[in-house]
Structures are given as C-alpha cells and as structure tokens.
Amino acid sequence: MTGPEDPAPAPPAPPATPGPPAVPALPAGPAAPAVPVPPDVPALPAASGRPVPPDVPAAHRAALPAGVPVPPAPPAVPALPAASVPAAPPAVPALPAAPAPAPAPAPVGAPARPPAPLVVPARPAGPPAVPAPVPAAAPAGSVPAGSVPLGAGRAEVTVVVIVHNDAGRLPRAVNSVRRGTHTAVEIVISDDHSTDDTPAVAAALAARDPRVRVLRLAENSGGCGAPRNRALATVRTPFVMFLDSDDELPPRAVEILLAAHAGSDVDFTMGAVERVRTDTGQVSRWMGHLFEQPRTVYGLAAEPRLLFEPLSTNKMYRTGFLDRHGLRFPEGLHYEDQLFSARAYTLARAFTLVTEVVYRWYIDPHARAGAATISNRRHLIGNVRDRVTVARMIDRFLADRAVPQEVREEKDYKFLAHDLRLYAGDLPYRETGWVAEFAAETVPYLDGLSDFAFGRLGRDERVVIGLLREGRYAEAQLAARGLGGGAGPRATVTDTRGRVYWGGTLPATAAGRRDLEVTEWDLPHCPFGAARFRHEAVRVARGPGSVVELTVRTWDPGLRLALAPHPARLHIAPGGRRTTVPLRLEPAGRGVFEGTARLDLAAVALPTLGFPGARHPVVELPGPRDDHRPGPAAGRRTGPVPPPGPGAGAGPVHTGPLLAPLDLAPFEMAGAGRHRVTVGPEGRGAGRLQLRWHPRGAAHRLLAPLLRLARRPGPARRLLRTLTGT
C-alpha cells in the first residue's frame, strides 16, 4: 500500500490554509439533515458545513464535544424508476482549484500543509442509478464480459481508489475492480493532486467505463486521509470500500464481502489480506491467524486481538454506519488507518470476518525513497512521531468510550509487539543520534503502558526497550541485532543478589532493571541448543578465485565452552542443497573465540535449474557429549538425557546465524554454474551475512519466464519453486 509523499511532521500551530471547496451535493433529492458527530472522531464539520470550532487543533482534528444524540439510521430509499436513469453518465468535474495557483507538491521530508476544515455536504436521498451501458464507440472489453447490463440497476458498492503520482499502477488497481465478479459498483478515483501522468490516466479510465469517476484535490495533502475523506463525502451507495493505487482487489472480493453483509445485519465485513513481494514474488498472509475461522464478532471486547489488524482496505463498511458516527480519517498525519479502524471496531455493534482473501497488498522493500510506502519510511523521525501521536489518540478514544481494561491492555501490547518492534528491528542501521531522537519520542509514551502488556513481551524486545530507557543507545543497536534470531549479549553482569543483566553495566533505574534482567535465560545451564551464543563475521574479504574468506568471532556469555579450541562448521543451503565448510574456533579471551573459514562459491551445490535467490550462512557448534542439560523450568541438572543428534552417543549441537559487519560494502564474485554471487550484509533485521545468486547465460534466459510465472499464486508456482528451490 502506498500513500502519497511522506512529509516530515507538521510544525505545531501554523494557520490552516484553505483547502479544496466542499463537494456539492448531487441533485438527487433534498439534502438530509446534518449528521451529529460523537466524541473522539476526526474533526469533520456537520452536514450543514459549519466549521470546526477554532480551538480544535488543525493538524489532528480532535473530537467534537460529547453528549450529542445519535439519530437512528435513515430508512431505506426505494429504487428510482427506470425513467430516472439518464441516457448517458454526466461528466463528473474535478474538484475546483483554489483561487490561488496550486503549489507544487512538497518533496519527501517537507512539512505537510495543515489541512483546512473539511466540509462534508449532506448526502443525496438515495444511492445513484448505475449509468447507462457503454456506448458502441467504447473500446472493446471496457465492461466485463457477462456482466449485468449497467442500465438495469443501481450501484451497491463504491470503491474509493486513492492515488498520488502512480500513473503506472493505477490502471491495475482500477481494472481489478472493473473486472470483478460483482459489477454493480461505482469506482471513485481520488487523486491527491498528482503531478505526473496520473490525471490523464484517470480520465482515460473514466472515459472507458461509466462506473468510474474522478476527483482531484486542489493541492497535495501529504497523506491518505484527505483523498479518502473527499471521496467519502460524495459516496451515495449503501456500502463503501477503500483501495490503494499500488494494490488490487481479487476478482471476488466485492462479491464475498457483500454476501457476508447479506447474511447478517453487521456494520462492516472484513476478509484476509494477501501480501506479495514485488522483488521475489513471495506470497504470504497478513495476520493470517485472525482469519482461520469465519465468524461474527459482537463488539471489540469479545475479541480484542483484532486490534492487531488495523487496515481499512480489507473491509466493506455500511455507509450509514460511517455517517452515524462521523467516522472519517484523520488528516495531517500518517497511520490514519490505525485510528480509523480502532474507532470502527469500538463503535460497531457487530462485524463479520470471512476467510477468503479480499485484498492483494504489493510490497516493494527496495522502493526508491520517493515511491516508498508510509511504513517503509521509518527512517523519518516524523514517521515515528505520527505513530506515537496516533497511539495517543487511540488511547484517549478508548478511555472516553470506557472500553474494558482488557481491550486497552491489548492495544498496549499491540503497540509494543508490532509498532515499536518494526522500528526496533531497524535500529542497527541508524546513526546513534537518530536512536537518541527515537528514544525521546517513544520512551515517554512507553512509560504509560500497562505492566500486563510488558509482561507478555519477549525478553529480547524488553532488553532493547530497557537500553533505550537507560540511554545506552549503542548497546540498544547491538541488542536489536538479536531480535528474532536468538543471538545473545557479548557480556552479562551479575548484582549482589545473583540477578543477571544484559551487558557489562548494572542498570541505573528500576524500569531498566525490570527490562534488562536475563536471569530467566539461565545462560550457564540451559540446554546447549538454546544457549545464547553470538556469532559475528568480523572480516569478510575476497580470496583467490571464487573463495570468500571469513573471520568469525563467537561470544559465549554463559561461559559454556572450555578454554580450548572448538571444531565448528559453517553451513549454507541454496535451494535446499547444503554445503559445509570447517571452522576452528580458538580461545581469544574470557568467553570469546575466533576462527577462519574459506567458502568456495564455485563449489557450492545449486539446484539443477539454477538458483536466483539469497541465503544466509549459519554456524553449527557441537557441545560436550555429556552436556544434555534441562531447561530452566526443569530445575537443577539431573544428568544426561537422550541426545538430539544422529548416531549413538552424539552430543548436543547449537546452530545460530552469522551476523555480518554492517559497514561491509557488498561485492560480487563468480559462483557455480554460470552464476554471479553478491556477498554483503542482509540490509535489514539482524543484518546476517547474505549471499545472493544471479544466474547468467542462455539457461537463465530460458528460465527467467518460468521464474516470473513462479511468482504468481497457483499450482504452477508451487511446482516451479520446488524445481528451483526458491
């Protein structure tokens, strides 16, 4: 999902500049009365167009006063007679420009212009009739084959497609809706003042299909909230969905979600999300465990864990539900989905989950800075600030709604385990000064989260938080490299009570002591396979021919290894074909060992059809044959247990990742079978040493189309990935 350009955080309190004028109500009937807005919703004026009170901050649109009565939903409106359907769809003009010339869009990192008050006009009395059929002169195939004649009914669902400078991918997104199995749809392209070919592409799509209309904001808003809100103000159908221009809807998405509405009286329906990496074609489910069973949930308190699924794009909302509660997206900051979804979950009487995939989310982890998604711009401190601001807004909303304590605790845990975890994994790649700024933004907020949420967090994550709290920023970066990989500290320290802490310095604060204590790891006595060894490649260099020379240093914080040489092995397995090279670790200090290995890339086994992909070497360290120790929960050592390794009398084995020097400049060497191999750091996460194979020659040219096919979901993908080991 891609938002518009991601500006730096808006400075507080500059006067709001005029935004685009209000979209006029369509002349389908008399305007409905103004819809009162309950507390803690984004600041949108009532339908009368009255502006928000001046004391409400312009940047985030705080809530209107509480106690406003909520009127009942308006009665269903009977269908218009066939004669009322116009012979041809009238052109929908773009939003008029402001009197002053529209400024050029701000570059990435520039402050976002504070949004002007948004005036939402009253909705027409009923949903629009679907326009007449496409004229004969329209291009062939402009309406899906076999679709219901467009003049025979009215649109049931509006799909809002937001776009900014994405002319290349906008047609894919719009066509995924046009070609869907449910054709009674209206598609609103909401252009956040694009400066590329997007306006022309959007106009061509509207000319091709009368179900498509285009809105254009008078100036770039710098986020997703404003273009969605402008489009929402014009929606006239009973149901509405949202789609980003760089993603698409599966063919049956609208049909499935609409059918779920027909089966029960719920406020919205939601389905699974499929994520597709654009570089590898890898397909995965987003929060797939939440969509294992179809069900209707009656209130967020019944299933608070759904706060982990904050997307607005995999849901179909009743338009009346959004209007009754004044639900709109916050403007002037990012992560607007999180606040919008938290409010929707809380305000909904009931909502239904289906197991089918209803949204396809394309992820480009290597996108250039100007095209990166909001979540890929985590290097901006403004991005961090927006994330924390949205979390505080959710907290206030949940408190004012007096939700059960378990809901608020789940929200706290979600922030720690998901939101903060994303940034923590990036810390090794940031300058220490940036880490200090990050701590200044996040630590004050963390101090207000529940102890219950911290208690559910993994010890590795708590160590990083503790080091941030203690101001030990370089050590926080070191600890972050162990997230998810089990790599331990280089050293530990023990206090007078026998409690063990991460690093070589005792914590200075009570909170730091709670976070940094690692006594539970039982480093000297835990099973050898679970020991917290830390393997780092301190030198990676070209050797003769196709040989990579490695110097590996291993830290043993639990002092498990005798002060003597230890045989170890280095494994790498591209396509499931394992290659092993010896590694001899010599003592280099108390709890520190070092050795060298030579990896000949020309001798690495590869699949028959070649291997276009990346793999990460691991270090295997054998333990003493009698070192089969119980875990901490089992109490004291009780003697040997059956060995886990193959063969009688085999000792325990520890296998861990090999971390690369983060300042290692990638270099390329010749590999086996006409492959080139790039050697370098992983570039994300723990920063493991990474080898990436690039097939060359005629075989690769024949293989490349098959590999592209393998990126598409289906049986062909599964077969080809098996053959290539990718």
C-alpha positions in Angstrom: 0.0 0.0 0.0 1.4 3.3 -1.0 0.5 6.7 0.4 1.4 10.0 -1.2 4.7 11.6 -0.5 5.6 11.3 3.2 6.3 14.7 4.6 8.2 15.4 7.8 5.9 16.1 10.8 3.9 19.3 10.5 5.2 22.0 12.9 2.5 22.8 15.5 0.1 25.6 15.1 0.7 27.3 11.7 -2.6 28.8 10.5 -4.5 26.4 8.2 -4.6 27.4 4.6 -7.7 27.0 2.6 -8.3 23.5 1.2 -10.5 22.5 -1.7 -14.0 23.7 -1.5 -16.7 21.4 -0.4 -18.0 18.9 -3.0 -21.6 20.0 -3.8 -24.4 17.5 -3.1 -25.7 15.8 -6.1 -29.3 16.9 -7.0 -30.9 13.5 -6.3 -33.3 14.9 -3.7 -33.5 17.2 -0.8 -30.4 17.2 1.5 -30.5 15.0 4.5 -30.3 16.7 7.9 -26.9 17.3 9.4 -25.4 14.2 11.0 -24.1 14.9 14.5 -20.7 13.6 15.3 -20.0 11.8 18.6 -16.8 12.3 20.7 -13.4 11.3 19.6 -13.8 11.2 15.9 -11.7 13.1 13.3 -12.8 16.7 13.2 -15.3 16.9 10.4 -18.0 19.6 10.3 -21.6 18.6 10.4 -23.5 18.3 7.1 -24.6 21.9 7.4 -21.0 22.9 6.5 -20.5 24.7 9.8 -16.7 24.9 10.5 -15.0 23.1 13.4 -14.5 25.3 16.5 -11.3 27.2 16.3 -9.8 25.7 19.5 -9.6 22.3 17.8 -6.0 21.6 16.6 -5.9 21.7 12.8 -3.3 19.0 12.4 -5.1 16.1 14.0 -8.8 17.2 14.3 -9.7 16.4 17.8 -13.2 15.2 18.7 -16.3 17.3 18.9 -18.0 17.6 22.4 -19.6 14.5 23.9 -23.2 14.1 24.5 -24.5 14.7 21.0 -27.5 12.4 20.4 -27.2 9.9 17.6 -30.2 9.7 15.3 -31.4 6.4 14.0 -30.3 5.2 10.6 -32.3 6.7 7.7 -34.9 4.4 6.2 -34.2 2.5 3.1 -34.9 4.5 -0.1 -36.9 2.8 -2.8 -35.3 2.3 -6.2 -35.6 5.1 -8.7 -37.9 4.3 -11.7 -36.2 3.2 -14.8 -37.1 6.5 -16.5 -34.9 8.4 -14.0 -31.8 6.8 -15.3 -30.0 9.2 -17.6 -29.2 8.1 -21.1 -25.5 8.8 -20.5 -23.4 9.4 -17.5 -22.8 13.1 -16.9 -19.2 14.1 -16.7 -18.1 14.4 -13.1 -15.9 17.5 -12.8 -12.8 17.5 -10.8 -12.8 19.5 -7.5 -12.4 23.2 -8.5 -9.0 24.6 -7.8 -8.4 27.1 -5.1 -8.4 30.8 -6.2 -4.6 30.9 -5.8 -2.4 28.7 -8.1 -1.9 25.3 -6.6 1.6 24.9 -5.2 3.9 22.2 -6.3 3.8 19.1 -4.1 6.2 19.1 -1.2 9.3 16.9 -1.6 9.8 13.9 0.6 10.7 15.1 4.1 9.0 18.5 3.7 6.4 19.5 6.3 2.8 18.7 5.4 0.5 21.6 4.9 -2.0 21.6 7.8 -5.4 20.5 6.4 -8.2 23.0 6.0 -11.5 22.3 7.7 -13.3 19.6 5.7 -16.9 20.4 4.9 -19.0 17.2 4.3 -22.2 18.0 2.4 -25.4 16.2 3.1 -25.8 13.0 1.2 -28.5 12.7 -1.5 -31.6 10.8 -0.6 -30.5 7.5 -2.0 -27.9 5.6 -4.0 -27.3 6.5 -7.6 -28.6 4.6 -10.5 -25.8 2.9 -12.4 -25.2 4.8 -15.6 -26.3 3.6 -19.0 -24.4 1.0 -20.9 -21.2 1.9 -22.6 -21.7 3.5 -26.0 -20.8 1.4 -29.0 -17.8 3.5 -29.6 -16.2 2.5 -26.3 -13.2 0.2 -26.6 -13.8 -3.5 -26.7 -13.7 -5.2 -23.3 -14.4 -2.0 -21.4 -17.2 -3.7 -19.5 -16.5 -7.3 -18.1 -17.9 -10.0 -20.3 -21.1 -11.5 -18.9 -21.8 -8.6 -16.5 -25.3 -7.4 -15.6 -26.4 -4.7 -18.1 -25.4 -1.4 -16.4 -28.7 0.4 -17.1 -30.7 -2.3 -15.4 -29.9 -1.5 -11.7 -28.1 0.8 -9.4 -24.6 0.6 -7.8 -24.5 -1.1 -4.5 -20.8 -0.5 -3.5 -18.4 2.4 -4.0 -14.7 1.5 -4.2 -12.6 4.6 -3.4 -9.2 4.3 -5.1 -6.7 6.9 -3.7 -3.7 7.8 -5.9 -0.7 10.2 -5.9 1.8 10.2 -8.7 1.2 6.5 -9.6 0.2 6.5 -13.2 1.8 3.2 -13.9 0.0 1.2 -11.4 -3.4 3.0 -11.2 -4.9 1.0 -14.2 -4.1 -2.3 -12.5 -5.9 -1.2 -9.3 -9.0 0.2 -11.1 -9.2 -2.7 -13.5 -9.2 -5.2 -10.6 -12.5 -3.7 -9.6 -13.9 -3.3 -13.0 -13.3 -6.9 -13.9 -14.6 -8.3 -10.6 -17.5 -10.7 -10.4 -19.8 -8.1 -8.8 -20.4 -5.4 -11.4 -22.9 -3.1 -9.6 -20.1 -0.9 -8.4 -19.0 2.7 -8.6 -15.3 3.5 -8.6 -14.1 6.8 -7.4 -10.5 7.7 -8.2 -9.4 10.3 -5.6 -6.3 12.0 -6.9 -4.2 13.7 -4.2 -3.0 16.4 -6.7 -0.7 14.2 -8.8 2.0 15.9 -10.9 2.8 13.0 -13.2 0.5 11.4 -15.8 -2.0 10.2 -13.2 -4.7 12.8 -14.1 -4.6 11.8 -17.8 -4.6 8.1 -16.9 -7.5 8.6 -14.5 -9.5 10.5 -17.1 -8.9 7.7 -19.7 -10.2 5.1 -17.2 -13.3 7.2 -16.6 -13.9 7.6 -20.3 -13.6 3.9 -20.8 -16.1 2.8 -18.1 -19.1 5.0 -16.9 -18.8 3.4 -13.5 -15.6 5.3 -12.9 -15.4 8.9 -11.9 -12.5 11.1 -10.8 -12.0 13.6 -8.0 -8.8 15.7 -7.8 -7.7 17.6 -4.8 -6.7 21.2 -5.3 -3.3 20.6 -3.5 -1.4 17.7 -2.2 -2.3 16.7 1.3 0.7 14.5 2.0 -1.3 11.6 3.3 -4.1 9.1 2.7 -6.7 10.7 4.9 -7.7 13.7 2.9 -8.3 11.9 -0.5 -10.3 9.2 1.2 -12.4 11.8 3.1 -13.1 13.9 -0.1 -14.3 10.8 -1.8 -16.4 9.7 1.1 -18.2 13.0 1.0 -19.6 12.0 -2.4 -20.5 8.4 -1.8 -24.1 7.6 -2.5 -24.2 3.8 -2.3 -25.1 1.7 0.8 -21.6 0.2 1.0 -18.1 1.6 0.6 -14.6 0.1 0.3 -11.1 1.5 0.0 -8.2 0.6 -2.3 -4.7 2.0 -2.8 -3.4 2.6 -6.3 -0.5 0.2 -5.9 -2.6 -2.8 -4.8 -5.6 -4.6 -6.2 -8.7 -6.5 -5.3 -9.0 -10.2 -6.1 -11.9 -10.9 -8.6 -14.5 -12.0 -6.0 -13.6 -9.5 -3.3 -16.6 -7.3 -3.6 -18.9 -10.2 -4.1 -17.6 -12.1 -1.0 -17.8 -9.1 1.4 -21.2 -8.0 0.1 -22.5 -11.6 0.5 -21.3 -11.5 4.1 -23.4 -8.4 4.7 -26.5 -10.1 3.2 -26.1 -13.0 5.7 -26.3 -10.8 8.8 -27.0 -7.3 10.0 -23.5 -6.1 10.7 -21.7 -2.7 10.4 -18.8 -4.0 8.3 -17.4 -7.1 6.9 -13.7 -8.0 6.5 -11.5 -10.6 4.9 -8.0 -11.9 4.6 -5.1 -9.9 3.0 -2.5 -11.5 0.7 0.9 -9.8 0.7 3.1 -10.1 -2.5 6.7 -9.1 -2.5 7.4 -7.4 -5.8 11.1 -8.4 -5.8 10.7 -12.2 -5.1 7.0 -12.9 -5.8 6.8 -14.4 -2.3 3.2 -14.6 -1.2 2.1 -14.6 2.5 -1.0 -13.9 4.6 -1.2 -10.7 6.7 -2.3 -11.6 10.2 -3.5 -14.9 8.8 -4.2 -16.4 12.2 -7.1 -13.9 12.6 -8.9 -15.3 9.6 -8.8 -19.0 10.1 -12.5 -19.2 11.0 -15.5 -17.3 9.6 -17.4 -15.6 12.4 -19.4 -12.6 13.5 -17.9 -10.6 16.4 -20.3 -8.7 18.6 -18.2 -5.9 19.9 -14.4 -5.5 20.2 -14.4 -6.7 23.8 -15.3 -10.1 22.5 -12.0 -10.3 20.6 -9.6 -7.5 21.4 -6.7 -9.2 19.5 -8.3 -7.8 16.3 -6.6 -4.5 17.1 -3.6 -6.2 15.5 -5.4 -5.9 12.2 -5.8 -2.1 11.6 -6.2 -2.0 7.8 -9.1 -0.2 6.3 -8.7 -1.6 2.9 -9.8 -5.2 3.5 -13.2 -4.2 4.8 -16.6 -3.2 3.4 -18.4 -0.7 5.5 -22.1 0.3 5.6 -22.1 4.0 4.6 -24.8 4.7 7.1 -22.6 3.3 9.9 -19.8 5.7 9.0 -22.2 8.6 8.7 -24.0 7.9 12.0 -20.7 8.0 13.9 -19.0 10.7 11.8 -16.2 8.2 11.1 -13.6 9.8 8.8 -9.8 9.5 8.5 -7.6 11.9 10.4 -5.7 14.3 8.2 -2.3 15.8 8.6 -0.6 12.7 9.9 0.2 9.1 8.8 -1.1 5.8 10.2 -4.6 7.1 9.8 -5.8 3.5 9.3 -5.0 2.6 12.8 -7.1 5.3 14.4 -10.0 4.8 11.9 -10.0 1.1 12.4 -9.8 1.3 16.2 -12.9 3.6 16.2 -14.7 1.3 13.8 -14.0 -1.8 15.9 -15.2 0.0 19.0 -18.3 1.7 17.6 -19.6 -1.3 15.6 -22.4 -3.3 17.1 -21.2 -6.3 15.1 -18.9 -7.2 12.2 -18.2 -10.3 10.3 -14.9 -12.0 9.3 -14.6 -14.3 6.2 -11.6 -16.5 5.5 -11.2 -15.7 1.8 -8.6 -13.2 0.5 -10.3 -9.9 -0.4 -7.2 -7.7 -0.8 -3.9 -8.1 -2.5 -1.1 -5.9 -1.0 2.0 -5.5 -3.0 5.2 -4.8 -1.0 8.4 -3.3 -2.6 11.1 -3.5 0.1 13.6 -1.8 -2.2 11.4 1.1 -3.4 13.2 4.4 -4.0 12.6 7.0 -1.3 10.1 9.0 -3.2 7.9 5.9 -4.0 8.3 4.1 -0.7 5.2 3.3 1.3 4.5 5.1 4.6 5.6 2.0 6.6 8.8 1.9 4.6 9.7 5.4 5.6 10.5 4.5 9.2 13.8 6.3 8.9 12.0 9.6 9.3 11.6 10.8 12.9 8.3 12.4 11.7 7.1 8.9 10.9 7.9 7.8 14.4 6.1 10.9 15.8 3.0 10.2 13.8 2.9 6.6 15.0 3.1 7.7 18.7 0.5 10.5 18.1 -2.0 8.1 16.6 -1.4 5.7 19.5 -2.2 8.5 22.0 -5.3 9.4 20.1 -6.5 5.8 20.2 -5.8 5.7 24.0 -8.0 8.8 24.5 -10.7 7.4 22.4 -10.8 4.1 24.2 -10.7 5.8 27.6 -13.6 8.1 26.7 -15.6 5.1 25.5 -14.9 3.3 28.8 -13.9 0.1 27.0 -13.0 -2.8 29.2 -9.5 -2.9 30.6 -8.5 -6.0 28.6 -9.1 -4.0 25.3 -6.8 -1.2 26.5 -4.2 -3.7 27.5 -4.4 -5.5 24.2 -3.9 -2.1 22.5 -0.8 -1.5 24.6 0.6 -4.9 23.8 -0.1 -4.4 20.1 2.0 -1.2 20.2 4.9 -2.9 21.9 4.9 -6.2 19.9 4.1 -4.7 16.5 4.5 -0.9 16.1 7.6 -0.5 18.3 9.0 -3.8 17.1 9.2 -2.5 13.5 11.4 0.4 14.5 13.5 -1.7 16.9 14.5 -4.0 14.1 15.8 -1.0 12.2 18.0 0.4 15.0 21.2 -1.3 13.9 21.1 0.6 10.6 20.6 4.1 12.2 23.1 6.6 13.4 23.3 6.8 17.2 22.0 10.3 17.2 18.9 9.1 15.4 18.4 6.4 18.1 18.6 9.1 20.7 15.8 11.1 18.9 13.8 7.9 18.6 14.1 7.3 22.3 13.0 10.8 23.1 9.8 10.3 21.0 8.9 6.8 22.3 10.1 6.3 25.8 7.7 8.9 27.5 4.8 7.0 25.8 6.1 3.6 26.8 6.2 4.7 30.5 2.4 5.0 30.4 1.7 1.5 29.0 0.4 -1.3 31.2 2.7 -3.7 33.1 0.5 -6.5 31.8 1.4 -5.6 28.2 5.1 -5.5 29.1 4.8 -8.9 30.8 3.6 -10.5 27.6 6.6 -9.1 25.6 9.6 -11.3 24.8 12.8 -10.7 26.7 14.8 -9.7 23.6 12.3 -6.9 22.9 12.3 -5.8 26.6 16.1 -5.6 26.6 16.1 -3.2 23.7 13.4 -1.1 25.5 15.5 -1.2 28.7 18.6 0.0 26.9 16.7 2.9 25.3 15.3 3.9 28.7 18.8 3.8 30.2 20.2 6.0 27.4 22.6 3.2 26.3 21.9 3.7 22.6 24.9 2.0 21.0 24.1 -1.1 23.1 20.4 -0.9 22.1 21.6 -1.2 18.5 23.7 -4.2 19.4 20.8 -5.9 21.2 18.4 -5.2 18.3 20.5 -7.5 16.1 19.4 -10.4 18.3 15.7 -9.8 17.8 14.1 -12.9 16.3 17.4 -14.8 15.9 18.3 -15.7 19.5 21.7 -14.0 19.4 22.8 -13.2 22.9 24.8 -10.4 24.5 28.6 -10.1 24.3 28.7 -9.9 28.1 26.5 -10.0 31.2 26.8 -8.6 34.7 25.5 -10.0 38.0 24.4 -8.0 41.0 24.9 -8.8 44.7 21.6 -10.8 44.7 22.7 -13.1 41.9 20.5 -11.5 39.3 21.9 -11.4 35.8 21.6 -8.4 33.4 22.3 -7.8 29.7 25.6 -6.1 29.0 28.5 -5.1 31.2 26.9 -2.4 33.2 24.3 -2.7 36.0 21.0 -0.8 35.2 20.6 2.6 36.8 16.8 2.6 37.1 14.1 0.3 38.4 12.5 0.2 35.0 15.8 -0.7 33.4 16.4 -3.5 35.9 13.0 -5.0 35.0 13.7 -4.9 31.3 17.4 -5.9 31.3 17.3 -8.8 33.7 18.1 -12.0 31.8 18.3 -14.4 34.7 15.5 -16.4 33.2 17.7 -17.4 30.3 19.9 -19.5 32.7 22.8 -19.0 30.4 25.3 -21.4 32.1 22.8 -24.3 32.5 20.1 -24.1 29.7 20.1 -26.8 27.0 23.1 -26.4 24.8 20.9 -26.0 21.7 19.2 -23.0 23.3 22.4 -21.3 24.5 22.8 -17.6 23.6 26.0 -17.8 21.6 26.6 -14.8 19.4 28.4 -15.3 16.1 29.7 -12.3 14.1 31.8 -12.2 10.9 34.3 -9.5 11.9 36.1 -9.8 8.5 34.6 -10.7 5.1 37.1 -10.5 2.1 37.8 -11.8 -1.4 40.1 -14.7 -1.5 41.8 -16.3 -4.5 39.5 -17.3 -7.4 35.9 -17.7 -6.1 36.8 -18.1 -2.4 35.3 -15.8 0.3 37.5 -15.6 3.4 35.7 -15.2 6.7 36.9 -14.4 10.2 34.2 -15.4 12.7 34.1 -14.3 16.4 31.9 -16.2 18.8 30.8 -14.8 22.2 29.8 -17.2 25.0 28.1 -15.1 27.7 27.2 -18.2 29.7 30.8 -19.5 29.7 29.6 -22.8 28.4 32.7 -23.6 26.3 36.0 -24.8 27.8 39.0 -22.5 27.2 40.3 -24.7 24.4 39.9 -25.0 20.6 36.5 -26.0 19.4 35.6 -27.5 16.0 32.6 -25.9 14.3 31.1 -25.9 10.8 29.7 -23.3 8.5 26.6 -24.3 6.5 24.8 -22.7 3.6 21.9 -24.3 1.6 20.8 -22.6 -1.6 17.7 -24.4 -2.9 18.0 -27.0 -0.1 21.4 -28.2 -1.3 23.6 -27.9 1.8 27.3 -27.1 1.5 29.5 -27.3 4.6 33.0 -25.9 5.4 35.0 -26.4 8.5 35.6 -23.7 11.1 38.0 -24.0 14.0 37.4 -21.6 16.9 40.4 -20.7 19.1 40.1 -19.0 22.5 40.5 -15.2 22.2 39.7 -14.1 25.8 37.2 -15.0 28.5 34.1 -16.2 26.8 35.4 -15.2 23.3 36.5 -17.5 20.5 37.7 -16.7 17.0 38.4 -18.7 13.8 38.6 -18.5 10.0 36.7 -20.3 7.2 37.1 -20.3 3.4 33.9 -20.7 1.4 34.5 -21.6 -2.3 31.4 -20.2 -4.1 32.3 -22.3 -7.2 31.9 -25.5 -5.1 28.5 -24.6 -3.5 25.8 -27.0 -4.6 22.9 -25.5 -6.6 19.6 -26.8 -7.9 19.7 -28.2 -11.4 17.7 -25.3 -12.9 19.9 -22.7 -11.1 19.2 -20.6 -8.1 18.1 -16.9 -8.3 17.8 -16.0 -4.6 19.6 -15.3 -1.3 20.7 -17.5 1.6 22.4 -16.8 4.9 25.2 -18.9 6.3 24.8 -20.4 9.8 27.4 -21.6 12.4 27.0 -25.1 13.9 28.8 -25.5 17.2 29.0 -29.0 18.8 28.7 -29.2 22.5 30.2 -31.6 25.0 28.8 -35.1 24.7 27.5 -35.1 28.2 26.1 -31.6 28.1 22.4 -32.6 27.8 21.0 -30.2 30.4 17.4 -29.5 31.3 15.9 -26.1 30.7 15.4 -23.5 33.5 11.9 -24.7 34.2 13.1 -28.2 34.9 15.2 -27.1 37.9 18.7 -28.4 38.7 20.7 -30.6 36.4 19.6 -34.2 36.6 22.1 -35.9 34.3 22.3 -36.9 30.6 19.2 -37.2 28.5 18.8 -38.9 25.1 21.0 -37.0 22.6 19.2 -35.0 19.9 21.8 -35.6 17.2 22.1 -38.6 14.9 24.0 -41.6 15.9 24.6 -43.2 19.3 26.4 -41.0 21.7 26.2 -37.8 19.6 26.4 -34.6 21.6 24.2 -31.6 21.5 24.5 -29.0 18.7 23.9 -25.3 18.7 23.1 -23.6 15.3 23.0 -19.8 15.1 23.0 -17.0 12.5 26.2 -15.4 11.3 26.0 -11.6 11.7 27.8 -9.5 9.1 29.7 -6.3 9.6 27.1 -3.6 8.9 29.6 -1.4 7.2 30.6 -4.2 4.8 30.5 -2.9 1.2 28.8 -5.6 -1.0 31.0 -7.2 -3.6 30.4 -9.7 -6.4 32.2 -12.9 -7.3 31.9 -15.8 -9.7 29.8 -18.8 -8.5 29.0 -22.3 -9.7 27.1 -22.9 -12.9 27.5 -19.5 -14.6 26.1 -17.7 -11.5 27.4 -14.4 -10.1 27.1 -14.1 -6.3 26.8 -10.9 -4.3 28.3 -11.0 -0.8 27.2 -8.5 1.7 25.1 -7.7 4.8 21.4 -8.5 4.8 20.5 -4.9 5.0 17.6 -5.3 7.4 16.7 -7.2 10.6 19.6 -8.8 12.3 22.0 -8.0 9.5 23.0 -11.5 8.8 25.7 -12.3 6.2 24.0 -12.7 2.9 24.9 -14.4 -0.4 22.7 -13.7 -3.3 22.9 -15.8 -6.6 22.3 -14.2 -10.0 22.0 -16.8 -12.8 23.7 -15.9 -16.1 23.8 -17.2 -19.7 21.3 -18.9 -22.0 20.0 -21.2 -19.4 18.9 -18.3 -17.3 17.3 -16.6 -20.3 15.2 -19.7 -20.8 14.5 -20.0 -17.1 13.6 -16.4 -16.4 10.0 -16.6 -17.9 9.3 -19.6 -15.8 10.6 -17.9 -12.7 8.3 -15.0 -13.4 5.4 -17.4 -13.7 6.5 -18.9 -10.4 5.8 -15.6 -8.7 2.1 -15.9 -9.4 0.0 -17.9 -6.9 -1.2 -21.3 -8.1 -0.1 -24.8 -8.9 2.5 -23.7 -11.5 4.2 -21.5 -8.8 4.4 -24.4 -6.4 5.9 -26.7 -9.0 8.4 -24.3 -10.3 9.5 -23.2 -6.8 10.1 -26.8 -6.0 12.3 -27.3 -9.0 14.3 -24.2 -8.5 14.5 -24.3 -4.7 13.2 -20.7 -4.4 
